[in-house]
């Protein structure tokens, strides 16, 4: 399963499991949950 798929499985309103616990169980970094993805710009592309 890809990381974006696992990230989509997070339930932010679920009170039974914290975001920290869900990230640990899904094997994703918490920073990827809180920080929005930056789109590529023309200076970073070859």
Number of C-alpha atoms within 10 A of each C-alpha: 5 6 13 10 9 15 18 9 12 16 12 10 9 10 8 8 13 14 18 12 12 20 20 12 10 13 12 16 13 15 9 13 15 9 8 8 8 6 6 8 7 7 6 6 6 4
